[in-house]
Amino acid sequence: MQRMRFINALEPALGKEAEKVYVDMQPGDALRTYAYVSDLEQDINFKPSTSIEDGLQKFVEWYKVYYKVGN
């Protein structure tokens, strides 16, 4: 399930399983979101290449060191 990709990537990075409560769409929820980076690629010749899984793992590692929390 694509919409669970963020949570499925975050759980192993944190070493915890999220407590999930599934509810219907709420007012203001976005069905889909997209990041259009073509202007960024064109203007400064940069194309993002980090997967959400790798990015979240690196973020969690940084966060734990920076805030001195976790393992």
CHARMM-style PDB file with segment names, atoms N, HN, CA, C and O in Angstrom:
ATOM      1  N   MET     1       0.857  -1.181   0.000  1.00  0.00      PROA
ATOM      2  CA  MET     1       0.000   0.000   0.000  1.00  0.00      PROA
ATOM      3  C   MET     1       0.901   1.243   0.000  1.00  0.00      PROA
ATOM      4  O   MET     1       1.632   1.486   0.960  1.00  0.00      PROA
ATOM      5  N   GLN     2       0.842   2.009  -1.063  1.00  0.00      PROA
ATOM      6  HN  GLN     2       0.249   1.811  -1.843  1.00  0.00      PROA
ATOM      7  CA  GLN     2       1.730   3.158  -1.241  1.00  0.00      PROA
ATOM      8  C   GLN     2       1.584   4.196  -0.129  1.00  0.00      PROA
ATOM      9  O   GLN     2       2.582   4.785   0.288  1.00  0.00      PROA
ATOM     10  N   ARG     3       0.384   4.432   0.353  1.00  0.00      PROA
ATOM     11  HN  ARG     3      -0.426   3.954   0.015  1.00  0.00      PROA
ATOM     12  CA  ARG     3       0.216   5.475   1.368  1.00  0.00      PROA
ATOM     13  C   ARG     3       0.828   5.094   2.713  1.00  0.00      PROA
ATOM     14  O   ARG     3       0.968   5.941   3.596  1.00  0.00      PROA
ATOM     15  N   MET     4       1.188   3.832   2.869  1.00  0.00      PROA
ATOM     16  HN  MET     4       1.074   3.144   2.152  1.00  0.00      PROA
ATOM     17  CA  MET     4       1.842   3.389   4.102  1.00  0.00      PROA
ATOM     18  C   MET     4       3.363   3.407   3.972  1.00  0.00      PROA
ATOM     19  O   MET     4       4.064   3.051   4.920  1.00  0.00      PROA
ATOM     20  N   ARG     5       3.880   3.811   2.824  1.00  0.00      PROA
ATOM     21  HN  ARG     5       3.310   4.099   2.054  1.00  0.00      PROA
ATOM     22  CA  ARG     5       5.321   3.751   2.579  1.00  0.00      PROA
ATOM     23  C   ARG     5       6.100   4.542   3.636  1.00  0.00      PROA
ATOM     24  O   ARG     5       7.124   4.063   4.124  1.00  0.00      PROA
ATOM     25  N   PHE     6       5.639   5.727   3.991  1.00  0.00      PROA
ATOM     26  HN  PHE     6       4.808   6.115   3.594  1.00  0.00      PROA
ATOM     27  CA  PHE     6       6.316   6.566   4.976  1.00  0.00      PROA
ATOM     28  C   PHE     6       6.384   5.847   6.320  1.00  0.00      PROA
ATOM     29  O   PHE     6       7.452   5.765   6.927  1.00  0.00      PROA
ATOM     30  N   ILE     7       5.265   5.336   6.780  1.00  0.00      PROA
ATOM     31  HN  ILE     7       4.398   5.403   6.287  1.00  0.00      PROA
ATOM     32  CA  ILE     7       5.229   4.646   8.077  1.00  0.00      PROA
ATOM     33  C   ILE     7       6.050   3.364   8.015  1.00  0.00      PROA
ATOM     34  O   ILE     7       6.779   3.048   8.955  1.00  0.00      PROA
ATOM     35  N   ASN     8       5.936   2.623   6.913  1.00  0.00      PROA
ATOM     36  HN  ASN     8       5.344   2.880   6.150  1.00  0.00      PROA
ATOM     37  CA  ASN     8       6.703   1.385   6.769  1.00  0.00      PROA
ATOM     38  C   ASN     8       8.200   1.648   6.724  1.00  0.00      PROA
ATOM     39  O   ASN     8       8.982   0.771   7.090  1.00  0.00      PROA
ATOM     40  N   ALA     9       8.616   2.817   6.291  1.00  0.00      PROA
ATOM     41  HN  ALA     9       7.980   3.530   5.993  1.00  0.00      PROA
ATOM     42  CA  ALA     9      10.041   3.176   6.284  1.00  0.00      PROA
ATOM     43  C   ALA     9      10.470   3.708   7.652  1.00  0.00      PROA
ATOM     44  O   ALA     9      11.609   3.496   8.069  1.00  0.00      PROA
ATOM     45  N   LEU    10       9.581   4.384   8.338  1.00  0.00      PROA
ATOM     46  HN  LEU    10       8.656   4.556   7.999  1.00  0.00      PROA
ATOM     47  CA  LEU    10       9.912   4.995   9.622  1.00  0.00      PROA
ATOM     48  C   LEU    10      10.017   3.968  10.750  1.00  0.00      PROA
ATOM     49  O   LEU    10      10.865   4.100  11.632  1.00  0.00      PROA
ATOM     50  N   GLU    11       9.168   2.959  10.724  1.00  0.00      PROA
ATOM     51  HN  GLU    11       8.478   2.852  10.008  1.00  0.00      PROA
ATOM     52  CA  GLU    11       9.174   1.958  11.803  1.00  0.00      PROA
ATOM     53  C   GLU    11      10.540   1.288  11.984  1.00  0.00      PROA
ATOM     54  O   GLU    11      11.047   1.277  13.106  1.00  0.00      PROA
ATOM     55  N   PRO    12      11.151   0.735  10.951  1.00  0.00      PROA
ATOM     56  CA  PRO    12      12.464   0.117  11.173  1.00  0.00      PROA
ATOM     57  C   PRO    12      13.548   1.134  11.512  1.00  0.00      PROA
ATOM     58  O   PRO    12      14.490   0.816  12.239  1.00  0.00      PROA
ATOM     59  N   ALA    13      13.426   2.339  10.997  1.00  0.00      PROA
ATOM     60  HN  ALA    13      12.661   2.597  10.406  1.00  0.00      PROA
ATOM     61  CA  ALA    13      14.420   3.373  11.318  1.00  0.00      PROA
ATOM     62  C   ALA    13      14.378   3.702  12.807  1.00  0.00      PROA
ATOM     63  O   ALA    13      15.411   3.977  13.417  1.00  0.00      PROA
ATOM     64  N   LEU    14      13.188   3.672  13.386  1.00  0.00      PROA
ATOM     65  HN  LEU    14      12.349   3.449  12.891  1.00  0.00      PROA
ATOM     66  CA  LEU    14      13.030   3.949  14.815  1.00  0.00      PROA
ATOM     67  C   LEU    14      13.157   2.700  15.675  1.00  0.00      PROA
ATOM     68  O   LEU    14      13.371   2.781  16.885  1.00  0.00      PROA
ATOM     69  N   GLY    15      13.022   1.544  15.034  1.00  0.00      PROA
ATOM     70  HN  GLY    15      12.848   1.478  14.051  1.00  0.00      PROA
ATOM     71  CA  GLY    15      13.044   0.298  15.798  1.00  0.00      PROA
ATOM     72  C   GLY    15      11.784   0.101  16.609  1.00  0.00      PROA
ATOM     73  O   GLY    15      11.800  -0.561  17.646  1.00  0.00      PROA
ATOM     74  N   LYS    16      10.684   0.680  16.133  1.00  0.00      PROA
ATOM     75  HN  LYS    16      10.671   1.219  15.291  1.00  0.00      PROA
ATOM     76  CA  LYS    16       9.397   0.573  16.829  1.00  0.00      PROA
ATOM     77  C   LYS    16       8.286   0.420  15.809  1.00  0.00      PROA
ATOM     78  O   LYS    16       8.383   0.894  14.677  1.00  0.00      PROA
ATOM     79  N   GLU    17       7.236  -0.247  16.233  1.00  0.00      PROA
ATOM     80  HN  GLU    17       7.157  -0.631  17.153  1.00  0.00      PROA
ATOM     81  CA  GLU    17       6.052  -0.333  15.385  1.00  0.00      PROA
ATOM     82  C   GLU    17       5.090   0.779  15.782  1.00  0.00      PROA
ATOM     83  O   GLU    17       4.839   1.001  16.967  1.00  0.00      PROA
ATOM     84  N   ALA    18       4.562   1.467  14.796  1.00  0.00      PROA
ATOM     85  HN  ALA    18       4.767   1.287  13.834  1.00  0.00      PROA
ATOM     86  CA  ALA    18       3.624   2.558  15.058  1.00  0.00      PROA
ATOM     87  C   ALA    18       2.290   1.996  15.526  1.00  0.00      PROA
ATOM     88  O   ALA    18       1.859   0.936  15.073  1.00  0.00      PROA
ATOM     89  N   GLU    19       1.649   2.705  16.422  1.00  0.00      PROA
ATOM     90  HN  GLU    19       1.999   3.567  16.790  1.00  0.00      PROA
ATOM     91  CA  GLU    19       0.275   2.377  16.790  1.00  0.00      PROA
ATOM     92  C   GLU    19      -0.609   3.001  15.723  1.00  0.00      PROA
ATOM     93  O   GLU    19      -0.703   4.224  15.622  1.00  0.00      PROA
ATOM     94  N   LYS    20      -1.245   2.171  14.939  1.00  0.00      PROA
ATOM     95  HN  LYS    20      -1.169   1.177  15.020  1.00  0.00      PROA
ATOM     96  CA  LYS    20      -2.027   2.655  13.803  1.00  0.00      PROA
ATOM     97  C   LYS    20      -3.506   2.637  14.144  1.00  0.00      PROA
ATOM     98  O   LYS    20      -4.033   1.640  14.637  1.00  0.00      PROA
ATOM     99  N   VAL    21      -4.159   3.739  13.877  1.00  0.00      PROA
ATOM    100  HN  VAL    21      -3.731   4.549  13.476  1.00  0.00      PROA
ATOM    101  CA  VAL    21      -5.604   3.845  14.021  1.00  0.00      PROA
ATOM    102  C   VAL    21      -6.135   4.301  12.670  1.00  0.00      PROA
ATOM    103  O   VAL    21      -5.908   5.440  12.263  1.00  0.00      PROA
ATOM    104  N   TYR    22      -6.829   3.429  11.987  1.00  0.00      PROA
ATOM    105  HN  TYR    22      -7.013   2.503  12.318  1.00  0.00      PROA
ATOM    106  CA  TYR    22      -7.324   3.729  10.655  1.00  0.00      PROA
ATOM    107  C   TYR    22      -8.697   4.389  10.759  1.00  0.00      PROA
ATOM    108  O   TYR    22      -9.612   3.859  11.389  1.00  0.00      PROA
ATOM    109  N   VAL    23      -8.817   5.534  10.139  1.00  0.00      PROA
ATOM    110  HN  VAL    23      -8.074   5.964   9.627  1.00  0.00      PROA
ATOM    111  CA  VAL    23     -10.089   6.262  10.111  1.00  0.00      PROA
ATOM    112  C   VAL    23     -10.343   6.709   8.676  1.00  0.00      PROA
ATOM    113  O   VAL    23      -9.440   6.707   7.839  1.00  0.00      PROA
ATOM    114  N   ASP    24     -11.582   7.089   8.409  1.00  0.00      PROA
ATOM    115  HN  ASP    24     -12.316   7.091   9.089  1.00  0.00      PROA
ATOM    116  CA  ASP    24     -11.919   7.620   7.096  1.00  0.00      PROA
ATOM    117  C   ASP    24     -11.215   8.947   6.882  1.00  0.00      PROA
ATOM    118  O   ASP    24     -10.734   9.572   7.827  1.00  0.00      PROA
ATOM    119  N   MET    25     -11.160   9.367   5.625  1.00  0.00      PROA
ATOM    120  HN  MET    25     -11.550   8.859   4.857  1.00  0.00      PROA
ATOM    121  CA  MET    25     -10.577  10.671   5.295  1.00  0.00      PROA
ATOM    122  C   MET    25     -11.277  11.747   6.129  1.00  0.00      PROA
ATOM    123  O   MET    25     -12.491  11.713   6.330  1.00  0.00      PROA
ATOM    124  N   GLN    26     -10.479  12.695   6.602  1.00  0.00      PROA
ATOM    125  HN  GLN    26      -9.493  12.722   6.439  1.00  0.00      PROA
ATOM    126  CA  GLN    26     -10.989  13.789   7.423  1.00  0.00      PROA
ATOM    127  C   GLN    26     -11.026  15.066   6.579  1.00  0.00      PROA
ATOM    128  O   GLN    26     -10.285  15.173   5.602  1.00  0.00      PROA
ATOM    129  N   PRO    27     -11.870  16.032   6.935  1.00  0.00      PROA
ATOM    130  CA  PRO    27     -11.886  17.301   6.197  1.00  0.00      PROA
ATOM    131  C   PRO    27     -10.481  17.908   6.178  1.00  0.00      PROA
ATOM    132  O   PRO    27      -9.833  18.025   7.218  1.00  0.00      PROA
ATOM    133  N   GLY    28     -10.027  18.286   5.005  1.00  0.00      PROA
ATOM    134  HN  GLY    28     -10.553  18.191   4.160  1.00  0.00      PROA
ATOM    135  CA  GLY    28      -8.705  18.880   4.874  1.00  0.00      PROA
ATOM    136  C   GLY    28      -7.618  17.890   4.522  1.00  0.00      PROA
ATOM    137  O   GLY    28      -6.515  18.304   4.165  1.00  0.00      PROA
ATOM    138  N   ASP    29      -7.889  16.584   4.608  1.00  0.00      PROA
ATOM    139  HN  ASP    29      -8.785  16.248   4.897  1.00  0.00      PROA
ATOM    140  CA  ASP    29      -6.899  15.582   4.217  1.00  0.00      PROA
ATOM    141  C   ASP    29      -6.650  15.666   2.715  1.00  0.00      PROA
ATOM    142  O   ASP    29      -7.583  15.858   1.935  1.00  0.00      PROA
ATOM    143  N   ALA    30      -5.406  15.524   2.320  1.00  0.00      PROA
ATOM    144  HN  ALA    30      -4.648  15.369   2.954  1.00  0.00      PROA
ATOM    145  CA  ALA    30      -5.048  15.523   0.900  1.00  0.00      PROA
ATOM    146  C   ALA    30      -5.026  14.082   0.405  1.00  0.00      PROA
ATOM    147  O   ALA    30      -4.384  13.224   1.010  1.00  0.00      PROA
ATOM    148  N   LEU    31      -5.721  13.819  -0.686  1.00  0.00      PROA
ATOM    149  HN  LEU    31      -6.243  14.516  -1.178  1.00  0.00      PROA
ATOM    150  CA  LEU    31      -5.750  12.474  -1.247  1.00  0.00      PROA
ATOM    151  C   LEU    31      -4.378  12.101  -1.802  1.00  0.00      PROA
ATOM    152  O   LEU    31      -3.916  10.972  -1.634  1.00  0.00      PROA
ATOM    153  N   ARG    32      -3.730  13.068  -2.469  1.00  0.00      PROA
ATOM    154  HN  ARG    32      -4.106  13.984  -2.606  1.00  0.00      PROA
ATOM    155  CA  ARG    32      -2.390  12.850  -3.022  1.00  0.00      PROA
ATOM    156  C   ARG    32      -1.597  14.143  -2.914  1.00  0.00      PROA
ATOM    157  O   ARG    32      -2.154  15.240  -2.932  1.00  0.00      PROA
ATOM    158  N   THR    33      -0.298  13.987  -2.802  1.00  0.00      PROA
ATOM    159  HN  THR    33       0.154  13.095  -2.787  1.00  0.00      PROA
ATOM    160  CA  THR    33       0.584  15.149  -2.861  1.00  0.00      PROA
ATOM    161  C   THR    33       1.748  14.812  -3.791  1.00  0.00      PROA
ATOM    162  O   THR    33       2.126  13.650  -3.937  1.00  0.00      PROA
ATOM    163  N   TYR    34       2.293  15.820  -4.402  1.00  0.00      PROA
ATOM    164  HN  TYR    34       1.986  16.764  -4.284  1.00  0.00      PROA
ATOM    165  CA  TYR    34       3.394  15.628  -5.339  1.00  0.00      PROA
ATOM    166  C   TYR    34       4.418  16.732  -5.140  1.00  0.00      PROA
ATOM    167  O   TYR    34       4.072  17.861  -4.791  1.00  0.00      PROA
ATOM    168  N   ALA    35       5.650  16.406  -5.360  1.00  0.00      PROA
ATOM    169  HN  ALA    35       5.932  15.490  -5.644  1.00  0.00      PROA
ATOM    170  CA  ALA    35       6.712  17.408  -5.362  1.00  0.00      PROA
ATOM    171  C   ALA    35       7.206  17.529  -6.796  1.00  0.00      PROA
ATOM    172  O   ALA    35       7.756  16.579  -7.353  1.00  0.00      PROA
ATOM    173  N   TYR    36       7.008  18.681  -7.380  1.00  0.00      PROA
ATOM    174  HN  TYR    36       6.561  19.453  -6.927  1.00  0.00      PROA
ATOM    175  CA  TYR    36       7.500  18.930  -8.731  1.00  0.00      PROA
ATOM    176  C   TYR    36       8.852  19.597  -8.619  1.00  0.00      PROA
ATOM    177  O   TYR    36       8.955  20.735  -8.160  1.00  0.00      PROA
ATOM    178  N   VAL    37       9.878  18.902  -9.033  1.00  0.00      PROA
ATOM    179  HN  VAL    37       9.795  17.978  -9.406  1.00  0.00      PROA
ATOM    180  CA  VAL    37      11.234  19.400  -8.866  1.00  0.00      PROA
ATOM    181  C   VAL    37      11.888  19.761 -10.193  1.00  0.00      PROA
ATOM    182  O   VAL    37      13.095  19.996 -10.250  1.00  0.00      PROA
ATOM    183  N   SER    38      11.098  19.804 -11.255  1.00  0.00      PROA
ATOM    184  HN  SER    38      10.117  19.614 -11.209  1.00  0.00      PROA
ATOM    185  CA  SER    38      11.679  20.087 -12.566  1.00  0.00      PROA
ATOM    186  C   SER    38      12.314  21.473 -12.619  1.00  0.00      PROA
ATOM    187  O   SER    38      13.355  21.637 -13.255  1.00  0.00      PROA
ATOM    188  N   ASP    39      11.715  22.485 -11.964  1.00  0.00      PROA
ATOM    189  HN  ASP    39      10.869  22.352 -11.447  1.00  0.00      PROA
ATOM    190  CA  ASP    39      12.325  23.818 -11.925  1.00  0.00      PROA
ATOM    191  C   ASP    39      13.652  23.786 -11.181  1.00  0.00      PROA
ATOM    192  O   ASP    39      14.616  24.428 -11.600  1.00  0.00      PROA
ATOM    193  N   LEU    40      13.705  23.050 -10.091  1.00  0.00      PROA
ATOM    194  HN  LEU    40      12.921  22.530  -9.751  1.00  0.00      PROA
ATOM    195  CA  LEU    40      14.934  22.899  -9.316  1.00  0.00      PROA
ATOM    196  C   LEU    40      16.020  22.249 -10.173  1.00  0.00      PROA
ATOM    197  O   LEU    40      17.166  22.698 -10.196  1.00  0.00      PROA
ATOM    198  N   GLU    41      15.640  21.195 -10.868  1.00  0.00      PROA
ATOM    199  HN  GLU    41      14.709  20.830 -10.849  1.00  0.00      PROA
ATOM    200  CA  GLU    41      16.591  20.509 -11.739  1.00  0.00      PROA
ATOM    201  C   GLU    41      17.127  21.460 -12.811  1.00  0.00      PROA
ATOM    202  O   GLU    41      18.326  21.489 -13.089  1.00  0.00      PROA
ATOM    203  N   GLN    42      16.230  22.228 -13.402  1.00  0.00      PROA
ATOM    204  HN  GLN    42      15.256  22.205 -13.177  1.00  0.00      PROA
ATOM    205  CA  GLN    42      16.617  23.131 -14.476  1.00  0.00      PROA
ATOM    206  C   GLN    42      17.442  24.308 -13.958  1.00  0.00      PROA
ATOM    207  O   GLN    42      18.454  24.660 -14.564  1.00  0.00      PROA
ATOM    208  N   ASP    43      17.030  24.920 -12.852  1.00  0.00      PROA
ATOM    209  HN  ASP    43      16.208  24.634 -12.359  1.00  0.00      PROA
ATOM    210  CA  ASP    43      17.676  26.134 -12.353  1.00  0.00      PROA
ATOM    211  C   ASP    43      19.055  25.892 -11.756  1.00  0.00      PROA
ATOM    212  O   ASP    43      19.976  26.671 -12.000  1.00  0.00      PROA
ATOM    213  N   ILE    44      19.211  24.829 -10.981  1.00  0.00      PROA
ATOM    214  HN  ILE    44      18.463  24.196 -10.783  1.00  0.00      PROA
ATOM    215  CA  ILE    44      20.503  24.625 -10.314  1.00  0.00      PROA
ATOM    216  C   ILE    44      21.125  23.265 -10.621  1.00  0.00      PROA
ATOM    217  O   ILE    44      22.091  22.852  -9.980  1.00  0.00      PROA
ATOM    218  N   ASN    45      20.550  22.573 -11.618  1.00  0.00      PROA
ATOM    219  HN  ASN    45      19.765  22.909 -12.139  1.00  0.00      PROA
ATOM    220  CA  ASN    45      21.101  21.294 -12.060  1.00  0.00      PROA
ATOM    221  C   ASN    45      21.219  20.288 -10.917  1.00  0.00      PROA
ATOM    222  O   ASN    45      22.246  19.629 -10.757  1.00  0.00      PROA
ATOM    223  N   PHE    46      20.148  20.183 -10.125  1.00  0.00      PROA
ATOM    224  HN  PHE    46      19.314  20.718 -10.256  1.00  0.00      PROA
ATOM    225  CA  PHE    46      20.115  19.248  -9.001  1.00  0.00      PROA
ATOM    226  C   PHE    46      18.905  18.352  -9.148  1.00  0.00      PROA
ATOM    227  O   PHE    46      17.787  18.836  -9.329  1.00  0.00      PROA
ATOM    228  N   LYS    47      19.119  17.054  -9.071  1.00  0.00      PROA
ATOM    229  HN  LYS    47      20.027  16.661  -8.923  1.00  0.00      PROA
ATOM    230  CA  LYS    47      18.025  16.098  -9.138  1.00  0.00      PROA
ATOM    231  C   LYS    47      18.066  15.229  -7.886  1.00  0.00      PROA
ATOM    232  O   LYS    47      19.013  14.466  -7.693  1.00  0.00      PROA
ATOM    233  N   PRO    48      17.041  15.339  -7.027  1.00  0.00      PROA
ATOM    234  CA  PRO    48      17.015  14.523  -5.813  1.00  0.00      PROA
ATOM    235  C   PRO    48      17.089  13.035  -6.148  1.00  0.00      PROA
ATOM    236  O   PRO    48      16.465  12.569  -7.101  1.00  0.00      PROA
ATOM    237  N   SER    49      17.859  12.299  -5.351  1.00  0.00      PROA
ATOM    238  HN  SER    49      18.366  12.677  -4.576  1.00  0.00      PROA
ATOM    239  CA  SER    49      18.013  10.868  -5.630  1.00  0.00      PROA
ATOM    240  C   SER    49      17.902  10.008  -4.374  1.00  0.00      PROA
ATOM    241  O   SER    49      18.060   8.789  -4.451  1.00  0.00      PROA
ATOM    242  N   THR    50      17.638  10.609  -3.239  1.00  0.00      PROA
ATOM    243  HN  THR    50      17.510  11.599  -3.177  1.00  0.00      PROA
ATOM    244  CA  THR    50      17.531   9.862  -1.985  1.00  0.00      PROA
ATOM    245  C   THR    50      16.121   9.293  -1.853  1.00  0.00      PROA
ATOM    246  O   THR    50      15.140  10.027  -1.964  1.00  0.00      PROA
ATOM    247  N   SER    51      16.021   8.001  -1.618  1.00  0.00      PROA
ATOM    248  HN  SER    51      16.818   7.404  -1.527  1.00  0.00      PROA
ATOM    249  CA  SER    51      14.701   7.386  -1.413  1.00  0.00      PROA
ATOM    250  C   SER    51      14.146   7.810  -0.055  1.00  0.00      PROA
ATOM    251  O   SER    51      14.889   8.244   0.826  1.00  0.00      PROA
ATOM    252  N   ILE    52      12.851   7.679   0.097  1.00  0.00      PROA
ATOM    253  HN  ILE    52      12.248   7.327  -0.618  1.00  0.00      PROA
ATOM    254  CA  ILE    52      12.225   8.016   1.380  1.00  0.00      PROA
ATOM    255  C   ILE    52      12.771   7.096   2.475  1.00  0.00      PROA
ATOM    256  O   ILE    52      12.935   7.526   3.617  1.00  0.00      PROA
ATOM    257  N   GLU    53      13.050   5.848   2.139  1.00  0.00      PROA
ATOM    258  HN  GLU    53      12.917   5.498   1.212  1.00  0.00      PROA
ATOM    259  CA  GLU    53      13.582   4.904   3.126  1.00  0.00      PROA
ATOM    260  C   GLU    53      14.970   5.334   3.605  1.00  0.00      PROA
ATOM    261  O   GLU    53      15.230   5.369   4.808  1.00  0.00      PROA
ATOM    262  N   ASP    54      15.850   5.656   2.674  1.00  0.00      PROA
ATOM    263  HN  ASP    54      15.639   5.628   1.697  1.00  0.00      PROA
ATOM    264  CA  ASP    54      17.198   6.095   3.054  1.00  0.00      PROA
ATOM    265  C   ASP    54      17.162   7.439   3.768  1.00  0.00      PROA
ATOM    266  O   ASP    54      17.873   7.640   4.752  1.00  0.00      PROA
ATOM    267  N   GLY    55      16.351   8.344   3.287  1.00  0.00      PROA
ATOM    268  HN  GLY    55      15.772   8.181   2.488  1.00  0.00      PROA
ATOM    269  CA  GLY    55      16.255   9.669   3.900  1.00  0.00      PROA
ATOM    270  C   GLY    55      15.745   9.612   5.331  1.00  0.00      PROA
ATOM    271  O   GLY    55      16.283  10.290   6.206  1.00  0.00      PROA
ATOM    272  N   LEU    56      14.717   8.815   5.577  1.00  0.00      PROA
ATOM    273  HN  LEU    56      14.280   8.264   4.866  1.00  0.00      PROA
ATOM    274  CA  LEU    56      14.192   8.691   6.940  1.00  0.00      PROA
ATOM    275  C   LEU    56      15.201   8.034   7.871  1.00  0.00      PROA
ATOM    276  O   LEU    56      15.341   8.442   9.024  1.00  0.00      PROA
ATOM    277  N   GLN    57      15.907   7.016   7.376  1.00  0.00      PROA
ATOM    278  HN  GLN    57      15.793   6.684   6.440  1.00  0.00      PROA
ATOM    279  CA  GLN    57      16.929   6.362   8.201  1.00  0.00      PROA
ATOM    280  C   GLN    57      18.010   7.366   8.600  1.00  0.00      PROA
ATOM    281  O   GLN    57      18.404   7.426   9.764  1.00  0.00      PROA
ATOM    282  N   LYS    58      18.481   8.144   7.649  1.00  0.00      PROA
ATOM    283  HN  LYS    58      18.160   8.095   6.703  1.00  0.00      PROA
ATOM    284  CA  LYS    58      19.513   9.152   7.941  1.00  0.00      PROA
ATOM    285  C   LYS    58      18.986  10.235   8.875  1.00  0.00      PROA
ATOM    286  O   LYS    58      19.705  10.692   9.764  1.00  0.00      PROA
ATOM    287  N   PHE    59      17.732  10.648   8.679  1.00  0.00      PROA
ATOM    288  HN  PHE    59      17.148  10.277   7.957  1.00  0.00      PROA
ATOM    289  CA  PHE    59      17.150  11.662   9.550  1.00  0.00      PROA
ATOM    290  C   PHE    59      17.051  11.156  10.992  1.00  0.00      PROA
ATOM    291  O   PHE    59      17.409  11.870  11.928  1.00  0.00      PROA
ATOM    292  N   VAL    60      16.568   9.931  11.165  1.00  0.00      PROA
ATOM    293  HN  VAL    60      16.277   9.351  10.404  1.00  0.00      PROA
ATOM    294  CA  VAL    60      16.436   9.363  12.513  1.00  0.00      PROA
ATOM    295  C   VAL    60      17.807   9.264  13.181  1.00  0.00      PROA
ATOM    296  O   VAL    60      17.943   9.589  14.361  1.00  0.00      PROA
ATOM    297  N   GLU    61      18.815   8.820  12.446  1.00  0.00      PROA
ATOM    298  HN  GLU    61      18.704   8.556  11.488  1.00  0.00      PROA
ATOM    299  CA  GLU    61      20.169   8.738  13.005  1.00  0.00      PROA
ATOM    300  C   GLU    61      20.656  10.121  13.439  1.00  0.00      PROA
ATOM    301  O   GLU    61      21.197  10.270  14.534  1.00  0.00      PROA
ATOM    302  N   TRP    62      20.468  11.134  12.586  1.00  0.00      PROA
ATOM    303  HN  TRP    62      20.028  11.012  11.696  1.00  0.00      PROA
ATOM    304  CA  TRP    62      20.879  12.492  12.928  1.00  0.00      PROA
ATOM    305  C   TRP    62      20.119  12.991  14.158  1.00  0.00      PROA
ATOM    306  O   TRP    62      20.715  13.551  15.078  1.00  0.00      PROA
ATOM    307  N   TYR    63      18.804  12.785  14.168  1.00  0.00      PROA
ATOM    308  HN  TYR    63      18.320  12.330  13.421  1.00  0.00      PROA
ATOM    309  CA  TYR    63      17.955  13.275  15.254  1.00  0.00      PROA
ATOM    310  C   TYR    63      18.405  12.704  16.599  1.00  0.00      PROA
ATOM    311  O   TYR    63      18.506  13.431  17.587  1.00  0.00      PROA
ATOM    312  N   LYS    64      18.670  11.406  16.629  1.00  0.00      PROA
ATOM    313  HN  LYS    64      18.587  10.816  15.826  1.00  0.00      PROA
ATOM    314  CA  LYS    64      19.082  10.760  17.880  1.00  0.00      PROA
ATOM    315  C   LYS    64      20.404  11.318  18.383  1.00  0.00      PROA
ATOM    316  O   LYS    64      20.570  11.514  19.587  1.00  0.00      PROA
ATOM    317  N   VAL    65      21.336  11.573  17.493  1.00  0.00      PROA
ATOM    318  HN  VAL    65      21.200  11.414  16.515  1.00  0.00      PROA
ATOM    319  CA  VAL    65      22.622  12.146  17.897  1.00  0.00      PROA
ATOM    320  C   VAL    65      22.441  13.589  18.345  1.00  0.00      PROA
ATOM    321  O   VAL    65      22.915  13.981  19.412  1.00  0.00      PROA
ATOM    322  N   TYR    66      21.760  14.371  17.532  1.00  0.00      PROA
ATOM    323  HN  TYR    66      21.375  14.053  16.665  1.00  0.00      PROA
ATOM    324  CA  TYR    66      21.605  15.795  17.805  1.00  0.00      PROA
ATOM    325  C   TYR    66      20.881  16.061  19.121  1.00  0.00      PROA
ATOM    326  O   TYR    66      21.294  16.920  19.901  1.00  0.00      PROA
ATOM    327  N   TYR    67      19.797  15.319  19.366  1.00  0.00      PROA
ATOM    328  HN  TYR    67      19.461  14.621  18.732  1.00  0.00      PROA
ATOM    329  CA  TYR    67      19.004  15.526  20.585  1.00  0.00      PROA
ATOM    330  C   TYR    67      19.389  14.568  21.714  1.00  0.00      PROA
ATOM    331  O   TYR    67      18.775  14.577  22.781  1.00  0.00      PROA
ATOM    332  N   LYS    68      20.409  13.743  21.470  1.00  0.00      PROA
ATOM    333  HN  LYS    68      20.908  13.735  20.603  1.00  0.00      PROA
ATOM    334  CA  LYS    68      20.910  12.807  22.483  1.00  0.00      PROA
ATOM    335  C   LYS    68      19.790  11.949  23.060  1.00  0.00      PROA
ATOM    336  O   LYS    68      19.610  11.863  24.275  1.00  0.00      PROA
ATOM    337  N   VAL    69      19.040  11.314  22.153  1.00  0.00      PROA
ATOM    338  HN  VAL    69      19.186  11.384  21.166  1.00  0.00      PROA
ATOM    339  CA  VAL    69      17.934  10.441  22.566  1.00  0.00      PROA
ATOM    340  C   VAL    69      18.114   9.062  21.943  1.00  0.00      PROA
ATOM    341  O   VAL    69      18.904   8.891  21.015  1.00  0.00      PROA
ATOM    342  N   GLY    70      17.391   8.098  22.449  1.00  0.00      PROA
ATOM    343  HN  GLY    70      16.749   8.237  23.204  1.00  0.00      PROA
ATOM    344  CA  GLY    70      17.418   6.760  21.865  1.00  0.00      PROA
ATOM    345  C   GLY    70      18.623   5.982  22.296  1.00  0.00      PROA
ATOM    346  O   GLY    70      19.218   6.209  23.349  1.00  0.00      PROA
ATOM    347  N   ASN    71      18.960   5.043  21.426  1.00  0.00      PROA
ATOM    348  HN  ASN    71      18.476   4.858  20.571  1.00  0.00      PROA
ATOM    349  CA  ASN    71      20.032   4.087  21.742  1.00  0.00      PROA
ATOM    350  C   ASN    71      21.276   4.856  22.053  1.00  0.00      PROA
ATOM    351  OT1 ASN    71      22.312   4.261  22.348  1.00  0.00      PROA
TER     352      ASN     71
END
